[in-house]
Structure formats: C-alpha cells, structure tokens
C-alpha cells in the first residue's frame, strides 16, 4: 500500500475511504463522510490512556458514534468531517492527514485497498527452523542495542523520574505502540502468520488461524468497552505454536497482558508453561515481567502460582527472569514494577528454602552478568539492595570484563565523595587566607605522618561506607521527591474533578422540582390516569355491546328465553356455571389490560427523557445507572454538607422508576 494514498475499502460491511500512513491509517465513511477520531489521535502520537481521556473529555461530549466490537480496524469513535478537521488541527497532525479531509469523491472510486493483513491468504507459513539468536560482544549486555530499544517502548508506569521522555499517565493495558513492539528484542510490526496458499491449508490450520486472530483482537480491544469473553481454542489445537511473527504463543500474550484466567485455561488445556518464544527464547514468565500489566492489575502472585516451575528458566542469551527485571528498572518510571516483581519472586522462592533463591540470584548470563550486576549498572540501587540482602555473594561474582556489582557500587560511592571540607573556624588575627591555608595543609600533613596504618585503613573504610550510605540516601530522597510531586499533581486533578462534579450535580438539583410540586404532580398524574382508564373502559364497553348485539342478530330467536319467565332448572344452572366463571375471568383480564394500557400510554416518551437524565447524572458522578436509585441519598449527602438524609429513598416517582427499569 503506497504511503499517503487514499484507497477504498469495506470493513464490517461499511464502505470507507482509507488513508494509509506507515503502520497507521485514517478512515472516512463513504455514506456520511464521518471520520474516525481514534485514528486521528493515533496519528497524533497519543498512547491509549491519553486517547481515552481526550475522547471522553473533548470528543464524546459532542456529536459522535462509538463503534465497539466487530472488526478491529473499523471500531473507534466516529465524528463528522468538520469536527475531525478541528481535532486534527488541535493536535498538530492535520498536515499529515490533510488528504483524507480534502478528498472530493468523484465519478471514479479510489483504487481498492490491498487485501487486509488478517485475510488467510496473506498469512506466511510458520518457519520450522527459526534462525538462532545473533552473537553479541560480552561487554554489550545480553542482547544488542538495548538502550535504543528501551527508548522506543512506550513507558507510562507507576514510578517517578525517568531518563527518557515519557507520558505521565498510567494504564493497566498496553498502548498500541507497545502492541506493535511487544518483543523485547525486535522492533517491527506485529504481523500475524499467514499461509500463501489457503486452499492447501487443513481445517485445523484454518481453525488455528481464526483462533489466533480472535485472541489478538481480544487483547487489542481489552478495556475499550464491556469486557468480552476470550475465544476458546479448538480441540486438538497445538497451543505451543506462535500466533504472530514475534514467535509468541497464546500463553505468552496472556501472561504479558496479566490475564490470569486465560493463562490458567491454556495451561489446563495442555499449554507448556515454560515454552520459549521463537525469536529470543523468552518464557511466558519473562514476558510477564517485561510489561507492567501484572503490576497495575496486581495479578503477578496468581500468575506465578501457574508458572513457578519456570522461575530459573533462561532465554537464548542465558538471562533469567531476574535479569529482565533488572533491565525493566532501567526506566525510572518502572522501578516500582521491577521491585514488585522481584519481591513476589523472592517470596515464592523462599517457600522452597534459601538454596533455591541463592541458585536463582547467582545465575549468570552469557556475559557472566548476574541480575544484581545488571541492576547496579542500570542504577536500580534499591532493587540491587533488595537482591543483595538475600544473597550477598552475588555482589562479588565477576563478569567477563572482571566487573562485580560491589566494584561498581564502590566506584559510584567514590564519585559522590567530596574533598575534605574547609575549616569553619575564623582566621586568627594577622593571618591572611594564604598563610592560613599553608598552616592548615602543614597541620594535616603532620597528622597524616603521625597516623598509623591501621587508623588510615579504618578511615578509608569508614569513608567508603559513608559514601555508599550517602549515595543510597540521595537516590532514595530523589525518588521520594518525585513521588511526592506526582501525588500532589494527582490530588490537584482529583480536587478539580470533584469540584466539577459538585457543580454539575448542583445544577441538576436546581432543575429538580421541590416536594410540594412533586406531590401536586403525582396527584395530577393519578387523576389523569384514572380518567384515562374510565375513558378506555367506556370505549371498550361500547365495543363489547356492539359485538354482542351483532351476535344476537345472527342467533335464531327461538334460542332466547325472553318469553319464558320460569326459573332456571338445576341442570340449566349447572350447565351455565362454567360459562359464568369464564365470563368473570375474561372481565377481570379485560380490566387489567385496560389499566396496563392506560399506564403505558401515560408513560410514552417519559422513559426516554428520564433515561437521558439518568445517563447525564451517571456521567457526572461516575456511578452506574443501575445504582443511582440506591445511592441518590448518599450522593446528595456527600455533595451538600447541610443536606439531611432522605428517609424514603429517591424522589423519583415510582411510576417513572418502573418506566426507566
């Protein structure tokens, strides 16, 4: 597909114009010229949490249509073309997608878009023999260009301070860019495996393709709307087979997304908990710690119970899960997730004894780096301190360059040490600064000569220890300051939202009628309802009389007993009893139907208006519509300190609540 060219396509039976820009695209519906606002924000470079906030705050308050489910590329929030142009201009991406706005449909339709990547005919076959990992130099870590790779990953996690540009938002779901770069070691698009000859594919192969696509779509749309049920793998399907070109299986995806239920179901169906991915040999447990979904959702302990037998497994570079946790802490915003993963793993290993923990933390990768050394090299001092507390021996294990974790920490400590401070006492009378310095230096030199070797050694060690303590304290102090700043910013944002919700609630309360008006309206409503029932009763009675009269005219006259004044006999009375009962039952049903008809005719149009008001209150307060009636009194109390609790529940008339429900 050519860059920046407009194509015609159809998604979910909806014809659209599609502008392709690299891995992204923008769609415009052919029927009404509406554009996809979600696509525009993706082009602008916003991650998923930022897009959600912008859509809820700016876009979805106006005219819009939200499409959820169905085909992944078509779904999103759709808005009219002029509003889309304003949104693109506001977010500085109009120059990139101007073609989709300026395009004027003519007699000839744009060329059709090439077959979509989810079509079975474009799926490349899974390579049977994957290429072995590239060899790297020992000094470069256990995979190449790790700094560039981590800079390319979207980082928006629950930690303070960062060496790279990141967005401050947090999210339990991966952003779309992270979905495109899910692999730790490869930066490329997430194309799914396709067979070039779909006719030759077996039924099992087609089922596997459909399952892989459904599972990836399920994870990509996770959190966009109501929670959907994950797809069920077909019986007999090879669960350890990759579902995309990074070589990750369904279990790798479930673990990295923090979906414990899907992971448990796959393992129960026979998936291998320690299956390595095809590209770098990473296990599902390693994939789980490369992202912060398990930290945000606090699902890592439950996931670890499923994968505990794979804790000491390594990838193709000899790195364990602790090595990857140390690399995760390279970003200052991921220090909290890194420490969380490490603490959970350590507690799980200690359940089997200290020997297992000692073995895990002393394992070295192909460069002979321990996890502690990686943590220190990445300046994750608190993480390194946590690991050294349990296994101090790991700090003295050298790598291929002869470096140890303790050596690096001593070097860092020496860099923080300063020269001996100048004296704080005032200069003696008649002594200038130069003579004071000479006298001060001579005294220090004399002290150094008289100092014993043991005292000098002790002083050096004390300086070293104090320097390390100072380094740890300084790093921790900076982290605390950053945490405090973020907490204050979050508090300010929450206060602003609370003030806005209170103002909106007061506006809604001001529009509500008072108690006297409510009583008057209820009485008037009841009176009108009774009058309506009476009119319906009269109308129905007239219709019945007309039907009886018509029936009597068709009945022979000798069948009537009008001329016979004798009382009914016993047999005639017994024969008439069932007919009398049936008549009474039908009359009772007729009265009920009249009452229901009057009620429904009175409620026509009311439920729609009340539903809109309830939705408005729900959006302003964040409370689900089903819980508004039960929480209305508490909501009024929380927003108005002088408000007294309502003893009889909400003020909504009972008939209106019935219409809403």
C-alpha positions as CSV (number, residue, x, y, z in Angstrom):
1,X,0.0,0.0,0.0
2,X,1.6,3.3,-1.1
3,X,2.4,5.9,1.5
4,X,-0.2,8.7,1.8
5,X,-2.6,7.3,-0.9
6,X,-6.3,7.1,-0.5
7,X,-8.0,3.7,-1.1
8,X,-11.5,2.4,-1.0
9,X,-12.2,-0.5,1.4
10,X,-15.0,-2.2,3.3
11,X,-14.9,-3.1,7.0
12,X,-17.8,-4.8,8.8
13,X,-19.9,-4.2,5.7
14,X,-19.3,-0.5,5.8
15,X,-17.6,1.2,2.8
16,X,-14.9,3.7,3.7
17,X,-12.1,5.8,2.2
18,X,-8.8,4.8,3.9
19,X,-5.6,6.9,4.1
20,X,-2.5,4.8,4.8
21,X,0.4,6.4,6.7
22,X,3.1,3.8,7.5
23,X,1.7,1.4,10.1
24,X,-1.3,3.7,10.8
25,X,-4.4,4.7,8.9
26,X,-7.3,7.1,9.0
27,X,-10.8,6.1,7.7
28,X,-13.7,8.2,6.4
29,X,-17.1,6.7,5.8
30,X,-18.4,7.0,2.3
31,X,-22.1,7.2,3.3
32,X,-21.9,10.3,5.6
33,X,-18.2,11.5,5.4
34,X,-17.7,10.9,9.2
35,X,-14.1,10.2,10.2
36,X,-12.6,8.0,12.9
37,X,-11.4,10.2,15.8
38,X,-9.5,7.4,17.4
39,X,-7.4,7.0,14.2
40,X,-6.6,10.8,14.3
41,X,-5.3,10.6,17.8
42,X,-3.2,7.6,16.9
43,X,-1.6,9.6,14.1
44,X,-1.0,12.5,16.6
45,X,1.1,10.1,18.7
46,X,-1.1,9.7,21.8
47,X,-0.9,6.4,23.7
48,X,-4.1,4.5,24.7
49,X,-4.7,6.2,28.1
50,X,-4.2,9.7,26.6
51,X,-6.5,8.9,23.7
52,X,-9.2,7.7,26.0
53,X,-9.0,10.8,28.1
54,X,-9.2,13.1,25.1
55,X,-12.1,11.2,23.6
56,X,-14.1,11.3,26.9
57,X,-13.2,14.9,27.6
58,X,-13.4,16.6,24.2
59,X,-14.9,14.3,21.5
60,X,-17.6,12.3,23.1
61,X,-19.4,15.3,24.6
62,X,-20.4,16.4,21.1
63,X,-22.0,14.5,18.2
64,X,-20.3,11.2,17.8
65,X,-20.9,7.5,17.2
66,X,-18.9,4.9,19.2
67,X,-18.3,1.6,17.4
68,X,-17.2,-1.3,19.7
69,X,-16.6,-4.9,18.8
70,X,-16.7,-6.2,15.3
71,X,-13.6,-5.8,13.1
72,X,-10.6,-4.2,14.9
73,X,-9.6,-1.6,12.4
74,X,-13.1,-0.1,11.9
75,X,-14.0,0.3,15.6
76,X,-13.5,3.5,17.4
77,X,-15.2,6.9,17.9
78,X,-16.6,8.4,14.7
79,X,-17.3,12.2,14.3
80,X,-18.5,14.4,11.4
81,X,-15.8,15.6,9.0
82,X,-15.6,19.3,10.2
83,X,-15.2,18.2,13.8
84,X,-12.5,15.7,12.7
85,X,-10.6,18.5,10.9
86,X,-10.7,20.7,14.1
87,X,-9.5,17.7,16.2
88,X,-6.6,17.1,13.8
89,X,-5.6,20.7,13.8
90,X,-5.8,21.0,17.5
91,X,-3.4,18.0,18.0
92,X,-0.9,19.2,15.3
93,X,-1.4,16.3,12.9
94,X,-3.6,18.0,10.2
95,X,-0.6,18.3,7.8
96,X,-0.2,14.5,7.9
97,X,-3.8,13.6,7.1
98,X,-5.0,16.6,5.1
99,X,-5.6,14.3,2.1
100,X,-8.5,12.5,3.8
101,X,-10.2,15.8,4.6
102,X,-9.6,17.5,1.2
103,X,-10.6,14.4,-0.8
104,X,-13.6,15.0,-3.0
105,X,-15.4,11.8,-4.2
106,X,-15.8,11.8,-8.0
107,X,-17.2,9.6,-10.6
108,X,-14.4,7.1,-10.2
109,X,-13.8,5.4,-6.9
110,X,-10.2,5.3,-5.5
111,X,-8.3,2.0,-6.0
112,X,-9.3,-0.8,-3.7
113,X,-7.0,-1.3,-0.7
114,X,-4.8,-4.4,-0.9
115,X,-6.0,-7.4,1.0
116,X,-6.1,-6.8,4.7
117,X,-3.4,-8.5,6.8
118,X,-6.0,-10.6,8.6
119,X,-7.0,-12.4,5.5
120,X,-6.0,-16.1,5.5
121,X,-4.3,-15.8,2.1
122,X,-1.7,-13.4,3.3
123,X,-0.5,-15.4,6.3
124,X,3.1,-16.6,5.9
125,X,3.9,-20.1,7.0
126,X,5.4,-20.6,10.4
127,X,9.1,-21.3,9.9
128,X,10.0,-24.7,11.1
129,X,13.6,-23.9,11.9
130,X,13.9,-20.4,13.4
131,X,17.2,-18.6,13.0
132,X,19.4,-18.8,16.0
133,X,20.0,-15.6,18.0
134,X,22.8,-13.3,16.9
135,X,26.0,-13.5,18.9
136,X,26.9,-10.3,20.8
137,X,30.0,-9.0,22.3
138,X,30.4,-9.7,26.0
139,X,30.6,-6.0,27.0
140,X,27.3,-5.1,25.4
141,X,24.8,-6.9,27.7
142,X,23.0,-10.0,26.8
143,X,21.3,-8.5,23.7
144,X,22.4,-5.7,21.4
145,X,21.3,-2.1,21.3
146,X,19.3,-2.4,24.5
147,X,19.3,1.3,25.1
148,X,17.8,2.2,21.8
149,X,15.2,-0.5,22.2
150,X,14.0,0.7,25.6
151,X,13.8,4.2,24.4
152,X,11.4,3.1,21.7
153,X,9.0,1.4,24.1
154,X,6.1,3.5,25.5
155,X,6.7,3.9,29.2
156,X,3.8,5.0,31.4
157,X,4.1,3.2,34.6
158,X,3.7,3.9,38.3
159,X,7.1,5.2,39.1
160,X,8.8,8.5,39.4
161,X,11.7,10.1,37.5
162,X,12.9,9.0,34.1
163,X,15.9,9.3,31.8
164,X,13.7,9.4,28.7
165,X,10.7,11.3,27.5
166,X,7.6,9.5,28.8
167,X,4.0,10.4,29.3
168,X,2.9,10.7,33.0
169,X,-0.3,8.6,32.5
170,X,-0.6,5.0,33.8
171,X,-2.6,2.3,32.4
172,X,-3.2,-1.4,33.0
173,X,-3.4,-2.0,29.3
174,X,-0.6,-1.8,26.8
175,X,-0.6,1.1,24.4
176,X,-0.9,0.4,20.7
177,X,2.7,1.2,20.2
178,X,3.7,-1.4,22.7
179,X,1.5,-3.9,20.9
180,X,3.5,-3.1,17.8
181,X,6.8,-3.6,19.7
182,X,5.8,-6.4,22.0
183,X,9.1,-8.2,21.5
184,X,11.9,-7.3,23.8
185,X,14.4,-7.8,21.1
186,X,12.8,-6.9,17.8
187,X,11.3,-3.6,16.7
188,X,8.8,-4.3,14.0
189,X,5.2,-4.6,13.1
190,X,3.0,-7.3,14.7
191,X,2.0,-9.1,11.5
192,X,0.2,-12.4,12.0
193,X,1.2,-15.7,10.4
194,X,-0.5,-16.3,7.1
195,X,-0.4,-19.1,4.6
196,X,0.3,-18.1,1.0
197,X,-1.9,-20.9,-0.3
198,X,-5.1,-21.0,1.8
199,X,-6.6,-23.8,-0.3
200,X,-3.9,-26.2,0.8
201,X,-4.5,-25.4,4.5
202,X,-6.1,-28.0,6.5
203,X,-9.2,-27.5,8.6
204,X,-7.1,-27.5,11.8
205,X,-4.8,-24.8,10.3
206,X,-7.8,-22.6,9.5
207,X,-9.1,-23.0,13.0
208,X,-5.7,-22.1,14.4
209,X,-5.6,-19.0,12.2
210,X,-9.1,-17.9,13.3
211,X,-8.3,-18.6,17.0
212,X,-5.0,-16.6,16.8
213,X,-6.7,-13.7,15.1
214,X,-9.6,-13.7,17.6
215,X,-7.2,-13.8,20.6
216,X,-5.1,-10.9,19.4
217,X,-8.2,-8.9,18.6
218,X,-9.5,-9.7,22.1
219,X,-6.3,-8.4,23.7
220,X,-6.1,-5.3,21.4
221,X,-9.6,-4.2,22.3
222,X,-9.2,-5.1,26.0
223,X,-10.5,-2.2,28.1
224,X,-12.2,-0.3,25.2
225,X,-15.7,-1.3,26.3
226,X,-17.6,-4.0,28.1
227,X,-15.4,-7.0,28.9
228,X,-15.8,-9.6,26.3
229,X,-15.3,-13.4,26.7
230,X,-11.9,-14.7,25.4
231,X,-12.0,-17.1,22.4
232,X,-11.9,-20.8,23.2
233,X,-9.1,-22.7,21.4
234,X,-10.4,-25.6,19.2
235,X,-10.0,-29.1,20.5
236,X,-6.6,-30.6,19.5
237,X,-5.1,-27.3,18.5
238,X,-1.3,-27.0,19.1
239,X,-1.3,-24.4,21.9
240,X,2.5,-24.0,21.9
241,X,2.6,-22.7,18.3
242,X,3.2,-19.0,17.8
243,X,0.3,-16.8,16.8
244,X,2.3,-13.9,15.4
245,X,5.7,-13.2,13.8
246,X,7.5,-12.4,17.1
247,X,7.2,-16.0,17.9
248,X,5.0,-15.6,20.9
249,X,2.3,-18.1,21.8
250,X,-1.2,-17.5,23.2
251,X,0.2,-18.2,26.7
252,X,3.0,-15.5,26.2
253,X,0.3,-13.0,25.3
254,X,-2.0,-13.9,28.2
255,X,0.9,-13.6,30.7
256,X,2.2,-10.3,29.3
257,X,-1.3,-8.9,29.5
258,X,-1.9,-10.1,33.0
259,X,-4.9,-12.2,32.1
260,X,-4.7,-15.0,34.7
261,X,-7.9,-16.7,33.6
262,X,-6.8,-17.1,30.0
263,X,-3.4,-18.3,31.1
264,X,-4.9,-20.9,33.5
265,X,-7.3,-22.1,30.8
266,X,-4.5,-22.6,28.3
267,X,-2.3,-24.5,30.8
268,X,-5.2,-26.7,31.8
269,X,-5.7,-27.4,28.1
270,X,-2.1,-28.6,27.8
271,X,0.0,-25.5,27.0
272,X,3.6,-25.7,28.2
273,X,4.2,-23.1,31.0
274,X,7.9,-22.9,30.1
275,X,7.5,-22.7,26.3
276,X,10.2,-20.3,24.8
277,X,9.2,-17.9,22.1
278,X,10.6,-18.5,18.7
279,X,12.7,-15.3,18.5
280,X,14.6,-14.9,21.7
281,X,13.6,-17.9,23.8
282,X,11.7,-15.9,26.4
283,X,9.3,-17.9,28.6
284,X,5.8,-16.7,29.4
285,X,7.1,-15.7,32.9
286,X,9.8,-13.5,31.3
287,X,7.2,-11.9,29.0
288,X,5.1,-11.2,32.1
289,X,7.8,-9.0,33.7
290,X,8.7,-7.1,30.5
291,X,5.4,-5.0,30.9
292,X,3.6,-3.6,33.9
293,X,0.2,-5.0,33.3
294,X,0.6,-7.6,36.1
295,X,1.8,-4.8,38.4
296,X,-1.1,-2.5,37.5
297,X,-3.6,-5.3,38.0
298,X,-1.8,-6.9,40.9
299,X,-2.1,-10.3,39.2
300,X,1.6,-11.4,39.4
301,X,1.3,-13.6,42.5
302,X,-1.6,-15.6,41.0
303,X,0.2,-15.9,37.7
304,X,3.4,-17.0,39.4
305,X,1.5,-19.9,41.0
306,X,0.9,-21.2,37.5
307,X,4.5,-20.6,36.3
308,X,6.5,-21.2,39.5
309,X,8.3,-24.2,37.9
310,X,9.8,-21.9,35.2
311,X,11.4,-19.3,37.5
312,X,15.0,-20.4,36.8
313,X,14.5,-21.0,33.1
314,X,16.7,-18.8,30.8
315,X,16.3,-17.3,27.4
316,X,18.6,-17.7,24.4
317,X,21.1,-15.2,26.0
318,X,21.2,-17.1,29.3
319,X,19.2,-14.4,31.1
320,X,16.8,-15.3,33.8
321,X,13.6,-13.5,34.8
322,X,15.7,-11.6,37.4
323,X,18.0,-10.3,34.6
324,X,14.9,-9.0,32.8
325,X,13.5,-7.4,35.9
326,X,16.9,-5.5,36.3
327,X,16.6,-4.3,32.7
328,X,13.0,-3.3,33.3
329,X,14.2,-0.9,36.1
330,X,16.4,0.9,33.6
331,X,13.4,3.3,33.2
332,X,12.9,5.2,36.5
333,X,9.1,5.0,36.0
334,X,9.3,1.2,36.1
335,X,11.3,0.9,39.3
336,X,8.2,0.2,41.3
337,X,7.0,-2.6,39.0
338,X,10.5,-4.1,39.0
339,X,10.7,-4.2,42.8
340,X,7.2,-5.6,42.9
341,X,8.1,-8.4,40.6
342,X,11.4,-9.1,42.4
343,X,9.7,-9.2,45.9
344,X,7.0,-11.6,44.7
345,X,9.6,-13.9,43.1
346,X,11.8,-13.9,46.2
347,X,8.9,-14.7,48.5
348,X,7.9,-17.6,46.2
349,X,11.4,-19.0,46.1
350,X,11.8,-18.7,49.8
351,X,8.9,-21.1,50.2
352,X,11.2,-23.8,48.9
353,X,14.2,-22.7,51.0
354,X,17.1,-20.3,50.7
355,X,19.1,-22.7,48.5
356,X,16.7,-22.2,45.6
357,X,16.8,-18.4,46.0
358,X,20.6,-18.5,46.2
359,X,20.8,-20.5,43.0
360,X,18.5,-18.2,41.1
361,X,20.3,-15.0,42.1
362,X,23.8,-16.3,41.4
363,X,22.9,-17.5,37.8
364,X,25.0,-15.6,35.2
365,X,24.0,-14.9,31.6
366,X,26.3,-15.4,28.6
367,X,28.3,-12.3,29.6
368,X,28.6,-13.7,33.2
369,X,26.5,-10.8,34.4
370,X,24.3,-11.5,37.5
371,X,21.0,-9.9,38.0
372,X,22.5,-7.8,40.8
373,X,25.2,-6.5,38.5
374,X,22.6,-5.6,35.8
375,X,20.6,-3.7,38.5
376,X,23.6,-1.8,39.7
377,X,24.7,-0.9,36.2
378,X,21.2,0.4,35.4
379,X,21.4,2.5,38.7
380,X,18.5,0.5,40.2
381,X,20.1,0.8,43.6
382,X,17.1,-0.2,45.7
383,X,16.5,-3.2,43.6
384,X,20.1,-4.2,43.9
385,X,20.0,-3.7,47.7
386,X,16.9,-6.0,47.8
387,X,18.7,-8.8,46.0
388,X,22.0,-8.4,47.9
389,X,20.1,-8.5,51.2
390,X,19.1,-12.1,50.4
391,X,22.2,-13.2,48.5
392,X,25.3,-11.1,49.3
393,X,27.6,-13.4,47.5
394,X,26.1,-12.3,44.1
395,X,27.8,-8.9,44.6
396,X,31.3,-10.3,44.3
397,X,30.7,-12.5,41.2
398,X,32.7,-11.0,38.3
399,X,31.6,-10.9,34.7
400,X,33.7,-11.5,31.6
401,X,35.2,-8.0,32.0
402,X,36.1,-8.6,35.6
403,X,33.4,-6.2,37.0
404,X,31.4,-7.0,40.0
405,X,28.3,-5.4,41.5
406,X,30.3,-4.3,44.6
407,X,33.1,-2.8,42.4
408,X,30.5,-0.7,40.5
409,X,28.9,0.5,43.7
410,X,32.2,1.4,45.2
411,X,33.0,3.4,42.1
412,X,29.7,5.2,42.3
413,X,30.3,5.9,46.0
414,X,33.7,7.4,45.3
415,X,32.2,9.7,42.8
416,X,29.9,11.2,45.4
417,X,32.7,11.7,48.0
418,X,34.0,15.2,48.2
419,X,37.3,16.6,49.3
420,X,37.8,17.3,53.0
421,X,35.7,20.4,53.9
422,X,37.4,23.7,54.6
423,X,37.6,24.8,58.2
424,X,34.7,26.6,59.7
425,X,36.7,28.5,62.4
426,X,37.5,32.2,61.8
427,X,41.0,33.3,60.8
428,X,43.4,34.2,63.5
429,X,44.3,37.8,63.9
430,X,47.1,38.9,61.5
431,X,46.7,35.7,59.3
432,X,45.6,36.0,55.7
433,X,43.9,33.3,53.7
434,X,47.1,32.1,52.0
435,X,49.0,31.7,55.3
436,X,46.0,30.0,56.9
437,X,45.9,27.5,54.0
438,X,49.6,26.8,54.3
439,X,49.3,26.4,58.0
440,X,46.2,24.2,57.6
441,X,47.9,22.0,55.0
442,X,51.0,21.6,57.1
443,X,49.0,20.5,60.1
444,X,47.1,18.0,58.0
445,X,50.3,16.6,56.6
446,X,51.8,16.3,60.1
447,X,48.6,14.4,61.2
448,X,48.9,12.1,58.2
449,X,52.5,11.3,59.1
450,X,51.6,10.5,62.7
451,X,48.6,8.5,61.7
452,X,49.1,4.7,62.0
453,X,48.4,2.5,59.0
454,X,45.5,0.8,60.9
455,X,43.9,4.2,61.5
456,X,44.3,5.2,57.9
457,X,42.7,1.9,56.7
458,X,39.8,2.4,59.1
459,X,39.2,5.9,58.0
460,X,39.2,4.8,54.3
461,X,36.7,2.1,55.0
462,X,34.5,4.5,57.0
463,X,34.6,7.0,54.2
464,X,33.6,4.2,51.8
465,X,30.7,3.0,53.9
466,X,29.5,6.6,54.5
467,X,29.8,7.3,50.8
468,X,27.7,4.3,49.9
469,X,25.1,5.2,52.5
470,X,25.1,8.8,51.2
471,X,24.6,7.5,47.6
472,X,21.7,5.3,48.6
473,X,20.1,8.0,50.7
474,X,20.5,10.6,47.8
475,X,18.9,8.3,45.3
476,X,16.0,7.4,47.6
477,X,15.5,11.1,48.5
478,X,15.2,12.0,44.8
479,X,12.7,9.2,44.3
480,X,10.6,10.3,47.3
481,X,10.6,13.9,46.0
482,X,9.3,12.8,42.6
483,X,6.7,10.6,44.2
484,X,5.5,13.5,46.3
485,X,5.3,15.8,43.2
486,X,3.2,13.2,41.3
487,X,1.0,12.6,44.3
488,X,0.3,16.3,44.6
489,X,-0.4,16.6,40.9
490,X,-2.8,13.7,41.2
491,X,-4.5,15.2,44.2
492,X,-5.0,18.5,42.4
493,X,-6.5,16.7,39.5
494,X,-8.9,14.8,41.7
495,X,-9.9,18.0,43.5
496,X,-10.6,19.7,40.2
497,X,-12.8,16.7,39.1
498,X,-14.6,16.7,42.4
499,X,-15.3,20.5,42.1
500,X,-16.6,20.0,38.6
501,X,-18.8,17.0,39.6
502,X,-20.2,19.0,42.5
503,X,-21.1,22.0,40.2
504,X,-22.8,19.7,37.7
505,X,-24.7,18.0,40.5
506,X,-25.9,21.3,42.0
507,X,-27.1,22.3,38.5
508,X,-29.1,19.1,38.2
509,X,-30.5,19.6,41.7
510,X,-31.6,23.1,40.9
511,X,-33.6,21.9,38.0
512,X,-35.4,19.3,40.1
513,X,-38.9,20.3,41.4
514,X,-39.5,20.7,45.2
515,X,-41.5,18.3,47.4
516,X,-44.8,20.3,47.1
517,X,-44.6,20.3,43.3
518,X,-43.8,16.6,43.3
519,X,-46.9,15.8,45.4
520,X,-49.1,18.0,43.2
521,X,-47.7,16.4,40.0
522,X,-48.2,12.9,41.5
523,X,-51.8,13.7,42.4
524,X,-52.5,15.2,39.0
525,X,-50.9,12.2,37.3
526,X,-53.1,9.8,39.3
527,X,-56.2,11.8,38.5
528,X,-55.4,11.8,34.8
529,X,-54.6,8.1,34.9
530,X,-58.0,7.3,36.4
531,X,-59.8,9.5,33.9
532,X,-57.9,7.7,31.1
533,X,-58.9,4.3,32.5
534,X,-62.5,5.4,32.7
535,X,-62.5,6.5,29.0
536,X,-60.9,3.3,27.9
537,X,-63.5,1.4,30.0
538,X,-66.4,3.2,28.3
539,X,-64.8,2.7,24.8
540,X,-64.3,-1.0,25.5
541,X,-67.8,-1.4,26.9
542,X,-69.3,0.2,23.8
543,X,-67.3,-2.1,21.6
544,X,-68.4,-5.2,23.5
545,X,-72.1,-4.1,23.3
546,X,-71.8,-3.7,19.6
547,X,-70.3,-7.2,19.3
548,X,-73.0,-8.8,21.5
549,X,-75.7,-7.0,19.5
550,X,-74.3,-8.2,16.2
551,X,-74.0,-11.8,17.6
552,X,-77.6,-11.7,18.9
553,X,-78.9,-10.6,15.5
554,X,-77.3,-13.7,13.9
555,X,-78.8,-16.1,16.5
556,X,-82.3,-17.6,15.9
557,X,-85.0,-16.1,18.1
558,X,-86.3,-19.4,19.5
559,X,-82.9,-19.9,21.3
560,X,-83.6,-17.0,23.6
561,X,-85.5,-17.4,26.9
562,X,-87.0,-13.9,26.9
563,X,-90.6,-15.3,26.6
564,X,-90.0,-17.9,29.3
565,X,-90.3,-16.5,32.8
566,X,-89.8,-19.7,34.6
567,X,-86.7,-20.1,36.9
568,X,-83.7,-22.0,35.6
569,X,-83.7,-25.7,36.3
570,X,-81.0,-27.4,38.3
571,X,-79.5,-28.8,35.1
572,X,-79.5,-25.5,33.4
573,X,-77.8,-23.8,36.3
574,X,-75.1,-26.5,36.3
575,X,-74.6,-26.1,32.6
576,X,-74.3,-22.3,33.0
577,X,-71.7,-22.3,35.8
578,X,-68.6,-22.9,33.6
579,X,-69.7,-20.1,31.3
580,X,-70.2,-17.7,34.2
581,X,-66.7,-18.5,35.5
582,X,-65.2,-17.9,32.1
583,X,-67.1,-14.6,31.7
584,X,-65.8,-13.5,35.2
585,X,-62.2,-14.4,34.3
586,X,-62.4,-12.6,31.0
587,X,-63.9,-9.5,32.6
588,X,-61.0,-9.5,35.2
589,X,-58.4,-9.8,32.4
590,X,-60.1,-7.0,30.5
591,X,-59.9,-4.6,33.5
592,X,-56.2,-5.5,34.0
593,X,-55.4,-4.8,30.3
594,X,-57.2,-1.5,30.4
595,X,-55.1,-0.4,33.4
596,X,-51.9,-1.5,31.8
597,X,-52.9,0.2,28.5
598,X,-53.6,3.5,30.4
599,X,-50.3,3.2,32.3
600,X,-48.3,2.6,29.1
601,X,-50.0,5.3,27.2
602,X,-49.2,7.7,30.0
603,X,-45.5,6.7,30.0
604,X,-45.0,7.2,26.3
605,X,-41.9,9.3,25.8
606,X,-41.3,9.6,29.6
607,X,-38.9,6.7,29.8
608,X,-36.6,8.1,27.0
609,X,-36.4,11.5,28.7
610,X,-35.8,10.0,32.1
611,X,-33.2,7.7,30.7
612,X,-31.3,10.6,29.2
613,X,-31.4,12.4,32.6
614,X,-30.2,9.3,34.4
615,X,-27.3,8.9,31.9
616,X,-26.3,12.5,32.4
617,X,-26.2,12.0,36.2
618,X,-24.3,8.8,35.8
619,X,-21.7,10.6,33.6
620,X,-21.4,13.5,36.1
621,X,-20.9,11.3,39.2
622,X,-19.3,8.2,37.8
623,X,-22.0,5.9,39.3
624,X,-23.6,3.2,37.2
625,X,-27.2,3.9,36.2
626,X,-28.4,0.8,37.9
627,X,-27.1,2.1,41.2
628,X,-28.4,5.6,41.0
629,X,-31.7,4.9,42.8
630,X,-30.0,3.2,45.7
631,X,-27.2,5.8,46.1
632,X,-29.1,9.0,45.4
633,X,-29.5,9.9,49.1
634,X,-25.8,9.2,49.8
635,X,-24.8,11.3,46.8
636,X,-26.8,14.3,48.0
637,X,-25.2,14.0,51.5
638,X,-21.7,13.8,50.1
639,X,-22.1,16.9,47.9
640,X,-24.2,19.0,50.3
641,X,-22.9,19.1,54.0
642,X,-26.1,20.7,55.1
643,X,-28.3,18.2,53.4
644,X,-30.3,15.8,55.7
645,X,-30.6,12.2,54.7
646,X,-33.8,11.2,52.9
647,X,-35.7,8.6,54.8
648,X,-37.9,7.4,52.0
649,X,-35.2,7.0,49.3
650,X,-35.0,8.8,46.0
651,X,-37.5,11.4,44.9
652,X,-38.2,9.9,41.5
653,X,-41.9,8.9,41.2
654,X,-42.5,5.2,41.4
655,X,-44.1,5.0,38.0
656,X,-41.2,6.8,36.5
657,X,-38.7,4.4,38.1
658,X,-40.7,1.5,36.7
659,X,-40.6,3.1,33.2
660,X,-36.8,3.5,33.4
661,X,-36.2,0.0,34.6
